[in-house]
Amino acid sequence: MTDDRVYYVISDLHIGGDEQLEEIEFLNELLGFLRRLEETDEDAELIINGDAFGLWEFTTIEGIDKFDVLEETYPELFEQFRATGENIPITLVPGNHDHELAAYDEYVDRFAEYNVSLVQDDSIVREADGAEIHFEHGHQQDPNNRINDWGNPNATPLGYFYNTHITSRAGKLSDRGRFNWLKDVQAVTPTEWMPIWVLSKYFYREMNPVLRYALVPFLLLFNISAVLAILAGLDLAGVWSMPTEPVEAFFGRFGAAGAAVYNLLVVNVAVVGIALLFGVPLFLIQRDVKKTIDRFGVFEADLTVDAVESYEERAREVFEERPKTAVFCYGHTHRPRTKEVDGGLLVNTGTWLKRFHRLDGVTGLLPPVFYPSYQLCAVRMEPSDDGLVVEYESVEKPSPAHEELTFTERLLSIGRVPEPELPDKTVVETQTAD
């Protein structure tokens, strides 16, 4: 290993799992990236920083047998590992989803057959321009996925049960739906989005289309109808007189279309009025019950870890313990980002899984649209005269929105299509920088 080596870092591929989870939607892009490294003339190393494989998502086989399935399912990928590894070193660090890689020594030999060096520790260090780069997947900073007994094949943090009972089950059931969407459950982050994501996909994908299109105007006009329902209630109570004649006259100008809209609004107001009659007291009761539960502390554990704070604290510890460390590189949260922390740089390598961007409705009660996109990337770290250059290299893959979103979802997304950007290039000063 030389001090001026270039490092390429990727993480969170989550390859493998039961049934529908076998599909790798970014396989061609990954193979293309590995072929480019196969042909590079740089003194480089590829580091796969955790969760390369979804071993937790295999629930019908155990132990080293999972490697056999991976090898049989993705022969082209493993052969490309072999070819790329003949040109540059490939180092694999376990994450939480593939923690079993640290539990069975046979994995080291099996990966070595494909020129992949499996390190069974939870972190590694590399030198660059007189400084050090610290790599770890990041799950050890997540209380729901932390593995205290590292290397124990029976280690089962909360995240293990979530993936074996929910993610894996989704892979087995996904093709039973009208559309094969449930397998994308592993791409839903943060975890608290899960219930509303399922509701959204049910409404836009699974619900009978006739029923859905009948509900859309009611849900879309809910806010307006709620105000009108309240005004109508005041009118009935004699508190305020509602000017219905001007409203009828206004809609009457548009003929049959205006009459249809007016009648729809009247029906909508009536329905919303009934909903409010029962919904308001139920809401007040639900809120009071929640306050009572909070007072007793029945549910104190959060499903998702803070996406920033715990990693900043861990980086500060590493920078203090090893003053030569210039970069703390991690994955796990699926959010590509950089941040300067105590003179060093915090770097997250993102994910190769599909990402969802939640687009809440601008009015009414329509479920949010979860807009899909890809943000495939590799982090490149190269020593230079100015210090250590950290740069994100994008691997282009179009959004699958046109194929995966219904007409209604695409209509509600007009003008709000997200355009996520990767962090800018950063230069970290090192001791030997001029």
C-alpha positions in Angstrom: 0.0 0.0 0.0 1.4 3.4 -1.0 0.8 6.7 0.6 -0.5 8.2 -2.6 -3.1 5.5 -3.4 -6.5 6.5 -4.7 -9.5 5.0 -2.8 -12.9 4.4 -4.3 -15.6 3.7 -1.8 -19.2 2.4 -2.2 -21.6 0.9 0.3 -25.2 -0.2 0.9 -25.8 -2.3 -2.3 -28.0 -4.8 -0.3 -27.6 -7.5 -3.0 -29.7 -10.7 -2.4 -32.6 -11.9 -0.4 -35.7 -14.0 -0.6 -37.6 -14.2 -3.9 -38.3 -10.7 -5.4 -35.4 -9.3 -3.4 -33.1 -11.2 -5.8 -33.5 -8.5 -8.4 -30.6 -6.0 -8.7 -32.1 -3.0 -10.5 -28.6 -1.4 -10.8 -26.7 -4.5 -11.9 -25.6 -3.1 -15.3 -24.4 0.2 -13.7 -22.5 -1.7 -11.0 -20.8 -4.0 -13.6 -19.9 -0.9 -15.7 -18.3 0.8 -12.6 -16.3 -2.4 -11.8 -15.2 -2.7 -15.5 -13.9 0.9 -15.4 -11.8 0.0 -12.3 -10.6 -3.1 -14.1 -9.1 -0.9 -16.8 -7.8 1.9 -14.7 -4.0 2.5 -14.6 -4.3 4.3 -11.2 -2.8 2.9 -8.0 -6.2 2.4 -6.5 -8.2 0.3 -4.1 -12.0 -0.3 -4.0 -13.5 -0.4 -0.5 -17.0 -1.8 -0.2 -18.0 -0.2 3.1 -20.7 -2.5 4.5 -24.1 -3.9 3.5 -22.8 -5.2 0.1 -25.2 -8.1 0.6 -28.6 -8.6 2.2 -27.8 -11.7 4.2 -30.4 -10.8 6.8 -33.0 -11.0 4.0 -32.3 -14.7 3.4 -34.7 -16.6 5.8 -34.8 -20.1 4.3 -31.0 -20.8 4.4 -28.3 -20.3 6.9 -24.5 -19.7 7.2 -22.1 -20.2 4.4 -24.9 -21.6 2.2 -26.0 -18.0 1.6 -22.7 -17.5 -0.3 -23.6 -20.5 -2.6 -26.9 -18.8 -3.4 -25.2 -15.5 -4.1 -22.7 -17.1 -6.3 -25.3 -19.0 -8.3 -27.7 -16.1 -8.6 -25.1 -13.4 -9.7 -22.4 -15.2 -11.6 -21.7 -12.2 -13.8 -21.1 -10.0 -10.8 -18.7 -12.4 -9.1 -16.7 -12.9 -12.3 -16.4 -9.2 -12.6 -15.2 -9.0 -9.0 -12.5 -11.5 -10.1 -11.5 -9.5 -13.1 -11.5 -6.1 -11.3 -9.6 -7.6 -8.4 -6.8 -8.7 -10.7 -6.1 -5.1 -11.4 -6.8 -3.3 -8.1 -7.3 -4.6 -4.6 -11.0 -5.0 -3.5 -11.7 -4.8 0.3 -15.0 -5.8 1.7 -16.1 -4.6 5.2 -19.2 -6.1 6.8 -22.2 -4.1 7.7 -25.2 -5.0 9.8 -27.2 -6.7 6.9 -24.1 -8.8 6.1 -22.7 -9.1 9.6 -22.5 -12.9 9.1 -19.5 -12.3 6.9 -17.6 -11.6 10.2 -19.1 -14.8 11.8 -17.9 -17.5 9.5 -14.2 -17.8 8.5 -15.2 -19.7 5.3 -16.4 -16.5 3.8 -12.9 -15.1 3.7 -11.7 -18.0 1.6 -14.7 -18.0 -0.7 -14.4 -14.3 -1.4 -10.7 -14.7 -1.9 -11.5 -16.9 -4.9 -12.9 -13.8 -6.6 -10.0 -11.5 -5.6 -12.1 -9.8 -2.8 -10.4 -9.4 0.6 -12.9 -9.8 3.3 -11.9 -8.0 6.5 -13.9 -9.4 9.4 -13.4 -6.3 11.7 -16.0 -3.6 12.0 -13.7 -0.9 10.8 -10.4 -0.4 8.8 -7.9 2.3 8.4 -6.0 3.4 5.3 -3.1 5.9 4.9 -3.3 8.8 2.4 -0.7 11.6 2.1 0.5 11.2 5.7 -3.0 11.1 7.0 -5.4 8.3 7.8 -8.9 7.5 6.6 -11.2 5.7 9.0 -13.8 3.4 7.4 -16.8 1.7 9.2 -20.3 0.9 8.0 -21.9 3.0 10.7 -24.5 0.6 12.2 -22.5 0.4 15.4 -23.8 4.0 16.0 -27.4 2.9 15.5 -28.9 1.5 18.7 -31.4 -0.6 16.7 -28.7 -2.2 14.6 -25.7 -2.2 16.9 -24.0 -5.6 17.2 -22.4 -5.8 20.7 -21.0 -9.3 20.3 -19.2 -8.8 17.0 -18.7 -12.0 15.0 -21.4 -13.9 16.8 -23.5 -15.6 14.1 -26.5 -15.5 16.5 -26.4 -11.7 17.0 -29.9 -10.4 16.5 -30.4 -6.6 17.1 -33.8 -5.1 16.6 -33.0 -4.4 12.9 -32.5 -8.1 12.3 -36.1 -8.9 13.2 -37.4 -6.0 11.2 -35.7 -7.3 8.1 -36.4 -11.0 8.6 -40.1 -10.4 9.4 -40.9 -7.4 7.2 -38.3 -6.9 4.4 -37.9 -10.6 3.6 -41.7 -11.2 3.9 -42.2 -8.3 1.5 -39.9 -10.0 -1.0 -42.0 -13.1 -0.9 -45.3 -11.3 -1.3 -44.5 -8.5 -3.7 -45.5 -10.2 -6.9 -49.0 -10.9 -5.6 -50.0 -7.3 -5.9 -51.4 -5.5 -8.9 -47.9 -4.2 -9.4 -44.6 -5.5 -8.0 -43.9 -2.7 -5.6 -43.7 -4.2 -2.1 -40.2 -5.4 -2.6 -39.1 -1.8 -2.4 -39.8 -1.8 1.3 -36.0 -1.9 2.0 -35.6 1.4 0.2 -38.0 3.3 2.5 -36.0 5.5 4.9 -36.6 6.8 7.5 -38.4 3.8 8.9 -41.3 5.9 10.3 -42.4 6.5 6.8 -43.3 2.9 6.4 -47.0 3.1 7.3 -47.7 6.1 5.1 -45.7 4.6 2.2 -47.8 1.4 2.4 -51.0 3.5 2.5 -49.8 5.6 -0.4 -49.0 2.5 -2.6 -52.3 0.9 -1.6 -54.2 4.0 -2.7 -52.3 4.7 -5.9 -51.5 1.1 -6.9 -53.7 -1.5 -5.3 -57.1 0.2 -4.8 -59.8 -0.5 -7.3 -59.3 2.3 -9.9 -63.0 3.1 -10.0 -63.0 3.6 -6.2 -59.8 5.6 -6.3 -61.0 8.0 -8.9 -64.3 8.4 -7.0 -62.4 9.3 -3.8 -59.9 11.7 -5.4 -62.2 14.7 -5.7 -63.4 14.2 -2.1 -59.9 14.0 -0.7 -58.6 16.8 -3.0 -61.3 19.2 -1.9 -61.3 18.1 1.7 -59.9 21.4 3.1 -62.3 23.6 1.2 -65.2 21.3 2.1 -64.2 21.3 5.8 -64.4 25.1 5.9 -67.8 25.1 4.1 -69.1 22.4 6.4 -68.2 24.5 9.4 -69.9 27.5 7.8 -73.0 25.4 7.0 -73.1 24.2 10.6 -73.0 27.9 11.8 -75.8 28.6 9.3 -78.0 25.8 10.8 -77.3 27.0 14.3 -78.4 30.5 13.3 -75.0 32.0 14.1 -74.2 33.1 10.6 -76.2 33.2 7.3 -74.4 31.4 4.5 -74.7 33.2 1.1 -75.7 30.2 -1.1 -77.4 32.2 -3.9 -74.2 34.0 -5.1 -72.3 30.7 -5.1 -75.0 29.0 -7.1 -75.1 31.9 -9.6 -71.3 31.7 -10.0 -71.3 28.0 -10.9 -74.4 28.5 -13.0 -72.3 30.6 -15.4 -70.5 27.5 -16.5 -73.6 25.5 -17.6 -73.7 21.8 -17.0 -70.1 21.6 -16.0 -70.6 24.2 -13.4 -73.7 22.5 -12.1 -71.8 19.2 -11.8 -69.0 20.8 -9.9 -71.5 22.6 -7.6 -73.3 19.3 -6.9 -70.1 17.5 -6.2 -69.1 20.2 -3.8 -72.4 20.0 -2.0 -72.1 16.2 -1.6 -68.5 16.6 -0.5 -69.4 19.2 2.1 -72.1 16.8 3.5 -69.6 13.9 3.7 -66.9 16.0 5.2 -69.4 17.4 7.7 -70.3 13.9 8.9 -66.6 13.0 9.1 -65.9 16.1 11.2 -68.8 15.3 13.5 -67.3 12.0 14.4 -63.6 12.7 13.6 -63.0 15.7 15.9 -63.9 13.9 19.2 -62.0 10.8 18.1 -59.0 13.0 17.4 -59.2 14.6 20.8 -59.5 11.2 22.5 -56.5 9.8 20.4 -54.4 12.8 21.4 -55.2 12.4 25.1 -54.4 8.6 24.9 -51.0 9.4 23.3 -50.2 11.9 26.0 -51.0 9.3 28.7 -48.8 6.7 27.0 -46.0 9.3 26.8 -46.3 10.0 30.5 -45.9 6.4 31.4 -43.0 6.0 28.9 -44.4 2.8 27.4 -42.8 3.4 24.0 -39.4 5.0 24.5 -37.3 3.5 21.7 -37.3 5.2 18.3 -37.2 3.1 15.2 -34.7 5.2 13.4 -31.4 6.6 14.6 -30.6 10.3 14.3 -29.1 10.6 10.8 -26.4 13.0 11.9 -25.7 13.5 15.6 -24.4 10.0 16.5 -22.0 9.9 13.6 -20.6 13.3 14.4 -20.0 12.2 17.9 -18.3 9.0 16.7 -16.1 11.0 14.3 -15.0 13.3 17.1 -13.9 10.3 19.1 -11.9 8.9 16.2 -10.3 12.2 15.5 -9.3 12.6 19.1 -8.0 9.0 19.5 -6.1 9.1 16.2 -5.0 12.7 15.5 -3.7 11.7 12.1 -7.3 10.8 10.9 -8.5 13.2 8.3 -11.7 11.5 7.1 -14.4 9.4 8.9 -16.2 7.5 6.1 -19.4 5.6 6.8 -22.6 4.5 5.1 -25.7 2.9 6.7 -28.1 5.9 6.6 -28.3 5.9 2.8 -27.8 9.7 2.7 -24.8 11.0 0.7 -23.3 13.9 2.6 -20.1 15.6 3.9 -19.6 17.7 6.9 -16.5 19.2 8.5 -16.1 18.1 12.1 -13.3 19.3 14.4 -10.9 19.8 11.5 -11.7 16.5 9.9 -14.3 15.5 7.3 -17.4 13.3 7.9 -18.3 11.4 4.6 -21.4 9.3 3.9 -21.3 7.1 0.8 -25.0 6.9 0.2 -26.7 3.8 -1.3 -27.2 2.1 -4.6 -30.8 1.2 -3.7 -33.7 3.1 -5.1 -34.5 6.3 -3.0 -37.9 7.7 -2.3 -38.7 11.4 -2.0 -41.9 12.1 -0.1 -44.1 14.7 -1.8 -46.9 15.7 0.5 -50.1 17.0 -1.1 -50.4 20.8 -1.4 -54.1 20.6 -0.5 -56.7 18.1 0.7 -56.1 14.7 2.2 -54.6 12.8 -0.7 -51.8 10.4 0.4 -48.3 11.7 -0.4 -46.5 10.6 -3.5 -43.2 8.7 -3.0 -41.2 9.8 -6.0 -38.5 7.2 -6.9 -35.0 8.0 -8.1 -31.5 6.7 -8.0 -28.4 8.5 -6.7 -25.7 5.9 -7.5 -22.3 7.1 -6.6 -18.8 6.2 -5.6 -16.6 8.4 -3.3 -13.1 9.0 -4.7 -10.3 10.0 -2.3 -7.0 11.1 -3.8 -4.0 12.8 -2.2 -2.9 16.0 -3.8 -0.5 18.9 -3.1 -3.3 20.7 -1.3 -4.4 17.8 0.8 -6.8 14.9 0.5 -9.4 15.4 -2.3 -12.8 13.9 -1.5 -15.1 13.8 -4.5 -18.4 12.0 -5.4 -18.5 10.4 -8.8 -22.0 9.9 -10.1 -23.1 6.8 -11.9 -26.1 7.8 -14.0 -29.3 5.9 -13.9 -32.7 7.4 -14.9 -35.6 7.7 -12.5 -38.1 4.9 -12.9 -41.0 7.2 -12.1 -42.7 6.8 -15.5 -42.9 3.0 -15.1 -43.6 3.0 -11.4 -46.0 5.9 -10.8 -49.6 5.9 -11.8 -51.0 8.7 -13.9 -52.5 10.3 -10.8 -49.1 10.2 -9.0 -47.4 11.8 -12.0 -50.0 14.4 -12.2 -49.6 15.3 -8.5 -45.8 15.5 -9.0 -45.9 18.1 -11.8 -43.6 20.9 -10.9 -42.3 19.2 -7.8 -40.0 16.5 -9.3 -37.0 16.3 -6.8 -33.5 16.7 -8.2 -31.2 15.4 -5.5 -27.5 16.6 -5.8 -24.4 14.9 -4.5 -22.1 16.9 -2.2 -19.4 19.1 -3.7 -15.8 18.3 -3.9 -13.9 18.9 -0.6 -10.2 19.2 0.1 -9.1 18.1 3.5 -5.8 19.6 4.7 -3.2 17.0 5.8 0.1 17.3 7.6 2.1 16.9 4.3 0.0 19.3 2.2 1.9 22.3 0.8 
